[in-house]
Amino acid sequence: MLPPPVLQRLAAAPHRAAFLPGLIAAILLLATWTLELFMRLRGHSLLREISPLQAHAALMLYGLFPFFMTGFILTAVPRWLNAPSPARWRNVLIPLYLLLGLGCGLLALSGARLWLALAATSWLLALLLLANTLWSLLHQSQAEDRLHAQAVLAALLMGCAGLIAMLCWLVGDIAVAWWWMRNLALWGFLLPVFLVVCHRMLPFFTQSVLQPYQVWRPRWLLLALTGGSWACAAAAISGLPSWPPLLAMMALTGSCLWRWQSWRSRSVPLLAMLHLAFAWLPLAFLLLVLADIGLLSSLAGLHALTVGFFITMLVGFASRVMLGHAGHALQASRGLWRLYLLLHAIAALRVLSDLLPGFSDSGHLLAAASLLLALLLWALFGLPLLWRKRVDGKPG
């Protein structure tokens, strides 16, 4: 059990309160999925009542990323809006709801759909409370530029809609509602939040390191990126062709790589981590376009997005936050840089295993086990930064 001073430090800083259980969630989810893939090679499965692939989508989309989003939103958005930090109880209660949902979701492996429905309910409470917190911050703010925070709030509400769809699938036994949940979570919620943060922070971080550098983040680009992602959700849910919005997103994200001068970041590893992660987006959209016109499996593009972009960007941003808020220099050690490059190799392996049917089963297991190992190593890096005092003696 953690001693009281550690608990007080965790409660005092939103990134500490959310990232620590997020690291635990990542390890538990990858360990479970690795075991499921291992059992599947032997003709067995952990799940009985629920399709393993459907459960995997629900648990990964809602059981992992919202922890890190919560920590980042509650840390960064008050600064964006020049608003006071949220009350400490919000820092604690939102991650607790997320953790409770994760526990219920893992209990669903026993075969009871009810546990996954309880998980969806707990996650819904967490996202509603996070949305309420963001709404309060917006209401208190007098900042001129509130568009980024408003876009995050809209994405959170999309995430809530996805959880309501999950409950319709599990409790109402509406089979198509799983498809609504999957697309609302992926295109309506997660991707827009990632894109908003990238639009706001990548040019800012780059300008602080590279000189000369001209910041490029027009408002129309933010609206186009988030609107394009929501258009992908609408197309998928309605059954319309998805390639037009996917093609537009490929062009937009490719333009960002060029205008943000991503190639110049290679000399600063901690910055390059963010730009390399973003580079997965045009490739992911290209693979999804090819899948939508029937040339290859959609899983390749899906995992280029979720493992290639989401996971590597999460590690890049969270590592930066943990280092900075622990009072350390914003520099990636050789070990962290090598671990980060390993994540890219794992993402490439996962995509390759989707493109080569004969390699799929063993490739999926190898990628999952490798990702589990990489996340364990990342936890060894991150956990001490989260529970120890800042090395510079400052609060936070």
Secondary structure as the mmCIF struct_conf table of DSSP 4:
data_model
#
loop_
_struct_conf.conf_type_id
_struct_conf.id
_struct_conf.beg_label_comp_id
_struct_conf.beg_label_asym_id
_struct_conf.beg_label_seq_id
_struct_conf.end_label_comp_id
_struct_conf.end_label_asym_id
_struct_conf.end_label_seq_id
HELX_RH_AL_P HELX_RH_AL_P1 PRO A 4 ALA A 12
BEND BEND1 ALA A 13 ALA A 13
HELX_RH_AL_P HELX_RH_AL_P2 PRO A 14 ARG A 40
TURN_TY1_P TURN_TY1_P1 LEU A 41 GLY A 43
BEND BEND2 LEU A 46 LEU A 46
BEND BEND3 ARG A 48 ILE A 50
HELX_RH_AL_P HELX_RH_AL_P3 PRO A 52 GLY A 63
TURN_TY1_P TURN_TY1_P2 LEU A 64 LEU A 64
HELX_RH_AL_P HELX_RH_AL_P4 PHE A 65 LEU A 81
TURN_TY1_P TURN_TY1_P3 ASN A 82 ASN A 82
HELX_LH_PP_P HELX_LH_PP_P1 PRO A 84 ALA A 87
HELX_RH_AL_P HELX_RH_AL_P5 ARG A 88 LEU A 107
HELX_RH_3T_P HELX_RH_3T_P1 ALA A 108 SER A 110
BEND BEND4 GLY A 111 GLY A 111
HELX_RH_AL_P HELX_RH_AL_P6 ARG A 113 GLN A 140
BEND BEND5 GLU A 144 GLU A 144
HELX_RH_AL_P HELX_RH_AL_P7 LEU A 147 LEU A 170
TURN_TY1_P TURN_TY1_P4 VAL A 171 VAL A 171
BEND BEND6 GLY A 172 GLY A 172
TURN_TY1_P TURN_TY1_P5 ALA A 175 ALA A 175
HELX_RH_AL_P HELX_RH_AL_P8 VAL A 176 ASN A 183
HELX_RH_PI_P HELX_RH_PI_P1 LEU A 184 LEU A 190
HELX_RH_AL_P HELX_RH_AL_P9 LEU A 191 VAL A 209
BEND BEND7 LEU A 210 PRO A 212
HELX_RH_AL_P HELX_RH_AL_P10 ARG A 219 SER A 238
TURN_TY1_P TURN_TY1_P6 GLY A 239 GLY A 239
HELX_RH_AL_P HELX_RH_AL_P11 TRP A 243 ARG A 259
TURN_TY1_P TURN_TY1_P7 TRP A 260 GLN A 261
HELX_RH_3T_P HELX_RH_3T_P2 SER A 262 SER A 267
BEND BEND8 VAL A 268 VAL A 268
HELX_RH_AL_P HELX_RH_AL_P12 PRO A 269 PHE A 278
TURN_TY1_P TURN_TY1_P8 ALA A 279 ALA A 279
HELX_RH_AL_P HELX_RH_AL_P13 TRP A 280 ASP A 292
TURN_TY1_P TURN_TY1_P9 ILE A 293 GLY A 294
BEND BEND9 LEU A 295 LEU A 296
HELX_RH_AL_P HELX_RH_AL_P14 SER A 298 HIS A 303
HELX_RH_PI_P HELX_RH_PI_P2 ALA A 304 ILE A 311
HELX_RH_AL_P HELX_RH_AL_P15 THR A 312 HIS A 325
TURN_TY1_P TURN_TY1_P10 ALA A 326 GLY A 327
BEND BEND10 LEU A 330 LEU A 330
HELX_RH_AL_P HELX_RH_AL_P16 ARG A 334 LEU A 355
HELX_RH_3T_P HELX_RH_3T_P3 PRO A 357 PHE A 359
HELX_RH_AL_P HELX_RH_AL_P17 SER A 360 TRP A 387
BEND BEND11 ARG A 388 ARG A 388
HELX_LH_PP_P HELX_LH_PP_P2 LYS A 389 ARG A 390
TURN_TY1_P TURN_TY1_P11 VAL A 391 ASP A 392
#
